[in-house]
Amino acid sequence: MRPVPSSEGIQARAVDLEVGGNAMTPDEVTLSEGDQATFNITTDRPVDLHLHGYDLTEEVSPGEPAELSFEANITGRFEIEEEQSHTELGTLLVEPR
């Protein structure tokens, strides 16, 4: 009998991100490898949010919350930026499990 890979500790993580001006709150999000992540994003202005490393982009408009879901399967530190201006808003840190 082969051992079954353990998914112990893998979590569904919902994180509220608020973009205001050229900043994001919180400015750093930490996940563990394998977590199922959902970013619930609000903003005070139109923003094309880009998550480097995962190459994910989400358009967010004021008053219209957006959701960005992904599996945190790449470890490392990744910039979260406003795509049009290339302004760094924050960081995603995915730690090895």
N, C-alpha and C positions, 0 to 999 in steps of 0.2 A: 504494500500500500504506500503510495507516494504522499508526502506531506502536502496539505492544502495551504497555499500561500495565505498568510494572515493579512486581513484588512483591519486588524485591531488598531484603534486610534484614529482611523480616517474619519473626518468629520465633514458635515455640510456647514459651511461658514458663510453667513450673511454679514456684509460689512457696509455700513452707511458711509458714503463719501459725499462731502459737500465741497463744491468748487465755488470760490468767491474771489473775484479779482484774478490774481495770478498765483493763488495758493489753494491747497486742498487740505481738508480736515477729515480724518487725521492725515498727517503728512507722510506716515509710514504704516504699511499694513504687513503683518507677519503671518504667514501660513506655513503649514507643514506639507511636505511632499505627499501628493495623493488627495489632499483635501478638495472637496467640491466647493468652489467659491462662487458667490454671487455678490457683485458690487451693486448696491442701490445708490444711484448717482443723482444728485440734485445740483443745480447751478444757478447763478444770478445772471448769466449771459449765455448765448449760444456757444457751445464748446464741442469740438471733435476730440474726444479723449482717446489717447493711444497708449496701449500697454505694450512696451517693448519686450522682446524675448518671446512673447506669445503672439505678437503681431495681430492684436485685436484692437478694433476701433469701434467707438460708440458715439453717435451724435446725441447730444443732450441739449434740450432747450429749456429756458427758464419756465418754471411752472409745470413742466412735463417730466417727472422723474423717469430715468432710464435704468435698465438692468443689464449688466454684463456678467454672464455666467461662463465658467471654464473650470477644467480640472487642473489643479496646480501640480503638473507632472514634470516641470522643468525647475531644477533648483538654481538658486542664485539671487542676485539683486537686480531688479529691473526698474527702469525709469517709467513713470507714468507722466505723459506730457500732453499739452494742448497741441494737437497736430498742426494747425495752421501757423501758429507763431513759434513752434518748437520750444515753448516754455515748459520747463520741468515743474510739474505740480507736486509730485510726491514720488514715493518709492514702494515697490512691492518686494518683500523679502520672502523667499520660499526656502525653508530649511529642510535638509535631508531628514527622512524619518528614521 
